Amino acid sequence: MKGNITPWKTVEGHAATRTLNGERIAFIEKTPRVKHPATGEWIAGPKGEGGNGPDVNGGYQPSRDWCDKKLIELYCS
């Protein structure tokens, strides 16, 4: 990837985001989403777990893993 991608950051206490060069490129609330670099459109992944706590919504690890895989696919190839 060109530039520096941030680690996951919690947003509003329940969502999570990653940015690249100051621009949001991944976001998870219940559904993980990754921004397509060419079109700027958001690609949605499989819906995660809802509720509160560190392992749900933005902290749900399968959703983070999906985003990270999609980021590598879109931004590193």
PALO-558504 format. One line per field, with one value per atom (N, C-alpha, C): x negated, y negated, z negated; chain. Coordinates in Angstrom, 3 decimals, always signed. Example, Ala and Ser with C-alpha at 12.3 -4.5 7.8 and 13.67 -1.06 7.14 Angstrom:
X: (-13.190;-12.300;-13.200;-12.850;-13.670;-12.900) .
Y: (+5.690;+4.500;+3.300;+2.250;+1.060;-0.030) .
Z: (-7.800;-7.800;-7.800;-7.080;-7.140;-7.870) .
chain: (A;A;A;A;A;A) .
***
This chain:
X: (-0.835;+0.000;-0.878;-0.441;-1.159;-0.664;-1.572;-1.182;-1.097;-0.620;-0.532;+0.913;+1.219;+2.548;+2.525;+3.554;+3.606;+4.064;+3.750;+4.368;+5.864;+6.633;+8.047;+8.217;+9.126;+9.444;+10.931;+11.275;+12.675;+13.283;+14.493;+15.222;+16.572;+16.937;+18.233;+18.471;+17.416;+17.521;+17.979;+18.359;+18.850;+18.438;+18.035;+17.621;+16.090;+15.533;+14.081;+13.756;+12.588;+12.180;+10.672;+10.262;+8.846;+8.756;+7.662;+7.472;+6.143;+6.059;+4.837;+4.620;+3.499;+3.193;+4.331;+4.920;+5.964;+7.359;+7.510;+8.814;+9.325;+10.586;+11.190;+11.306;+10.727;+10.800;+11.472;+11.693;+12.425;+13.233;+14.429;+15.309;+16.170;+16.329;+17.196;+18.119;+19.392;+20.357;+20.884;+21.970;+22.356;+21.880;+21.859;+21.417;+20.058;+19.064;+17.758;+17.826;+17.126;+17.095;+15.681;+15.317;+14.013;+14.255;+13.549;+13.711;+12.850;+13.478;+12.763;+11.870;+10.565;+9.661;+9.932;+10.470;+10.695;+12.036;+13.063;+14.401;+14.847;+14.239;+14.645;+15.910;+16.460;+17.675;+17.316;+18.248;+18.044;+18.490;+17.638;+17.942;+18.296;+19.462;+19.913;+19.560;+19.172;+18.872;+20.011;+19.771;+20.810;+21.088;+22.356;+22.760;+22.161;+21.653;+21.049;+22.044;+21.537;+22.360;+22.722;+23.941;+24.386;+24.249;+24.584;+24.531;+23.458;+23.052;+22.030;+20.867;+19.716;+18.547;+17.424;+16.242;+15.065;+15.067;+15.867;+15.827;+17.013;+17.793;+18.948;+18.845;+19.696;+19.696;+18.284;+17.718;+16.407;+15.269;+15.464;+14.431;+14.557;+15.545;+15.779;+14.658;+13.829;+12.608;+12.852;+13.861;+14.091;+14.377;+15.052;+15.296;+13.998;+13.158;+11.855;+10.990;+11.014;+10.235;+10.709;+12.044;+12.584;+12.094;+12.175;+11.715;+10.233;+9.425;+7.982;+7.645;+8.326;+8.103;+8.500;+9.641;+10.122;+9.205;+8.679;+7.740;+6.479;+5.952;+4.769;+5.085;+6.219;+6.640;+6.764;+7.378;+7.640;+6.486;+5.735;+4.724;+3.304;+3.100;+1.731;+1.503;+2.523;+2.326;+2.329) .
Y: (+1.176;+0.000;-1.236;-2.216;-3.479;-4.314;-4.839;-5.624;-4.748;-5.329;-4.614;-4.335;-3.071;-2.683;-2.633;-3.165;-3.190;-1.837;-1.572;-0.416;-0.687;+0.331;+0.131;-0.854;-1.814;-2.791;-2.707;-2.707;-2.691;-4.069;-4.078;-5.306;-5.221;-6.265;-6.356;-5.186;-4.551;-3.499;-2.149;-2.039;-0.751;-0.429;-1.400;-1.178;-1.227;-0.859;-0.905;-1.366;-1.979;-2.479;-2.321;-2.271;-2.352;-3.436;-4.184;-5.235;-5.043;-5.612;-5.611;-7.038;-7.620;-9.006;-9.952;-9.697;-10.559;-10.297;-9.373;-9.070;-7.740;-7.726;-6.490;-5.501;-4.300;-3.273;-1.996;-1.882;-0.737;-1.216;-0.649;-1.040;+0.156;+0.373;+1.451;+0.890;+1.100;+0.931;+2.344;+2.733;+4.147;+4.804;+4.040;+4.551;+3.953;+4.801;+4.261;+3.683;+2.580;+1.933;+1.463;+1.591;+1.132;+0.255;-0.873;-1.806;-1.350;-1.233;-0.843;-2.013;-1.782;-2.888;-3.569;-2.849;-3.445;-4.172;-3.607;-4.186;-5.010;-4.779;-5.466;-4.897;-3.844;-3.231;-2.252;-2.081;-1.177;+0.221;+1.205;+2.617;+3.194;+3.808;+4.363;+5.835;+6.236;+7.628;+8.266;+9.465;+10.157;+9.470;+9.355;+8.689;+9.399;+8.614;+9.161;+9.298;+9.345;+9.497;+8.129;+7.973;+6.725;+6.771;+5.683;+5.618;+4.674;+4.835;+3.975;+4.821;+4.202;+4.899;+4.913;+5.361;+5.269;+6.232;+7.301;+8.294;+8.227;+7.158;+7.023;+5.728;+5.606;+4.441;+4.158;+3.004;+2.646;+3.503;+4.191;+5.044;+6.500;+6.843;+8.230;+8.693;+9.602;+9.980;+10.541;+11.391;+11.835;+10.681;+9.629;+8.464;+7.714;+7.576;+6.925;+7.729;+9.051;+9.909;+9.775;+9.717;+9.556;+8.247;+7.166;+5.859;+5.892;+6.455;+6.482;+7.265;+8.390;+9.178;+8.380;+7.698;+6.905;+5.703;+5.088;+3.967;+4.419;+5.573;+6.108;+6.366;+6.977;+7.284;+6.026;+4.982;+3.768;+2.784;+2.679;+1.632;+2.131;+3.438;+3.961;+4.709;+4.868;+5.630;+4.735) .
Z: (+0.000;+0.000;+0.000;+0.716;+0.714;-0.450;-1.237;-2.399;-3.634;-4.700;-5.965;-6.322;-6.475;-6.927;-8.443;-9.054;-10.509;-11.047;-12.292;-12.943;-13.093;-13.474;-13.739;-14.887;-14.703;-15.752;-16.048;-17.335;-17.741;-17.512;-16.982;-16.689;-17.397;-18.105;-18.784;-19.737;-20.217;-21.212;-20.712;-19.424;-18.939;-17.511;-16.746;-15.364;-15.302;-14.151;-13.981;-12.563;-12.414;-11.110;-10.928;-9.668;-9.294;-8.229;-8.245;-7.250;-6.535;-5.354;-4.555;-4.090;-4.476;-4.118;-4.527;-5.702;-6.232;-5.704;-4.778;-4.192;-4.723;-5.148;-5.637;-4.486;-4.673;-3.632;-4.122;-5.414;-5.962;-7.152;-7.285;-8.377;-8.753;-10.054;-10.534;-11.604;-11.401;-12.476;-12.670;-12.045;-12.029;-10.747;-9.659;-8.364;-8.031;-7.724;-7.336;-5.923;-5.713;-4.405;-4.087;-2.815;-2.326;-1.104;-1.038;+0.086;+1.263;+2.431;+3.645;+4.077;+4.296;+4.607;+5.947;+6.916;+8.234;+8.326;+7.704;+7.856;+6.656;+5.495;+4.284;+3.672;+4.280;+3.750;+2.635;+1.704;+0.576;+0.942;+0.633;+0.840;-0.529;-0.633;-1.904;-2.012;-3.201;-3.488;-4.258;-4.786;-5.542;-6.875;-7.205;-8.447;-9.655;-10.600;-11.804;-12.934;-14.140;-15.339;-15.890;-16.354;-16.956;-18.468;-19.117;-20.567;-21.047;-22.292;-22.880;-23.379;-23.500;-24.008;-22.988;-23.394;-22.531;-21.348;-21.392;-20.323;-19.374;-19.436;-18.562;-17.772;-16.779;-15.892;-15.385;-15.646;-15.119;-15.641;-16.762;-17.325;-16.940;-16.119;-15.731;-14.801;-15.278;-14.556;-13.157;-12.927;-11.545;-10.579;-11.040;-10.184;-9.912;-10.922;-10.724;-9.759;-9.913;-9.019;-7.578;-7.376;-6.032;-5.419;-6.193;-5.705;-5.362;-6.245;-6.002;-4.736;-4.526;-3.309;-2.072;-2.146;-1.016;-0.759;-1.828;-1.657;-0.928;-1.294;-0.608;+0.856;+1.096;+2.479;+3.329;+2.788;+3.563;+3.613;+2.530;+2.436;+2.658;+2.711;+2.847;+4.155;+4.964;+6.198;+7.411) .
chain: (A;A;A;A;A;A;A;A;A;A;A;A;A;A;A;A;A;A;A;A;A;A;A;A;A;A;A;A;A;A;A;A;A;A;A;A;A;A;A;A;A;A;A;A;A;A;A;A;A;A;A;A;A;A;A;A;A;A;A;A;A;A;A;A;A;A;A;A;A;A;A;A;A;A;A;A;A;A;A;A;A;A;A;A;A;A;A;A;A;A;A;A;A;A;A;A;A;A;A;A;A;A;A;A;A;A;A;A;A;A;A;A;A;A;A;A;A;A;A;A;A;A;A;A;A;A;A;A;A;A;A;A;A;A;A;A;A;A;A;A;A;A;A;A;A;A;A;A;A;A;A;A;A;A;A;A;A;A;A;A;A;A;A;A;A;A;A;A;A;A;A;A;A;A;A;A;A;A;A;A;A;A;A;A;A;A;A;A;A;A;A;A;A;A;A;A;A;A;A;A;A;A;A;A;A;A;A;A;A;A;A;A;A;A;A;A;A;A;A;A;A;A;A;A;A;A;A;A;A;A;A) .
***
